[in-house]
Amino acid sequence: LVFVWGRSRLPLTEDDFEKKFTISQHNSGSNPDAFFPIAHTCFFSVELPKYSTLDIMTQKVLWAMNNCSSIDADGGPMGQRPVGPTESDDELETLFD
C-alpha cells in the first residue's frame, strides 16, 4: 500500500477514499521486462510495463513493493527518474533463484 499510496493504512470507510486506485500501461519501449513499475502516490496509481510473462511482472512488482517504501526516494535531488533499464536488474534475478 505504501508503494502506490504513500500510506500504511486503508481508510476506515469506502467513502474516506479520496481517489480510486488505477493501473495504467507504461510505454517502456522495446524491452518492457527491463523496467520496474512506476507508482504515483499523489494519484493512487501505478504504471505497469507490458511484461512478457506473469512471472516477470510478479517479480518486478514484489521487488518494488518491498524495496520502494519512501515516497521521496525515487526522484533524486532534482526530481529526475532513471528512464532506462535499472542497474539492479541482475540483482533482482538473483533474489528469485
N, C-alpha and C positions, 0 to 999 in steps of 0.2 A: 504494500500500500504506500509506503514512503517513496518508493521509486517513481510512482506515477502521480502522487498527490501531495507529497511532502508532509504528510501527517501519519501518525502511527495508529490512529483510531478512526473507526467509522462514526458518522453522526448517529445520534440516538434514534432519529426517526427518518423515514424516507423524505419527508418534507424539508429536513435540515440539509440535504444535499444541495449545494449551490449550482452545480453543473452535472450533466450526465457524462458518464465515462465514455470516451470514444477511442476507437482504434482506427488508424488510417495507414495507408501504404506509404512507405518511404521509398522514394526513387533513388536507389543506390547504385545505378549504373550496371555494368556488365557482370559484376561478381557480388550479388547481394549477400552471399554467405560470409563475406569478409567484414560485414558491418554488424554492430550491435543495435538493439532498439534504441529509439530516442524518446525520452519522456518529456512531457511539458507539464510540470507540476501546477503552473498557474491556470492551465486549461483542463486539468484532469484527463489527459490524453496521452497516447503513446503512438509513435510511428514505427511500424514494423517493415523491414525489407521483405521482399518476396523470396523467402528462403526456399532452397531446393528440396528440403525434407522437413518433416515434423520434428525429427530428432535434432537437427541443427537449430531449428527455431527454439526448441525446448532448452538446449544447452545455452544459447545466447541470452534468452530471457532470464533463465535462472541465474546465470553469471551476473547479469546486470542487476537483478533484484538483490542479490547477496553482496555485491561489491559497490553499488552506487547508492549510498544512503544519505548523502548530503545534497541538498537542492542547489548549493552554490559551487559544487566541486567540478562541474562539467564544463565550465566556460573559460577557465583560466583568468588571468588578471585583466584582460581586455575583452572578455566575453567570447573569444573565438572558440569554436568547436572543431576538432580534427574532422576532416571530411573524407579521408581515405581509409583504407584498412588499418585497423589498430595494430600496434606492435604487440599487444598481448594475445593475439590470436593463437600463436604457438603455445603460449602458457595455458590458454583455455583448453586446448586439445588434451594436454597432459592431465588436467583436472578430471576428465571424464574417461580416462583409460581404464 
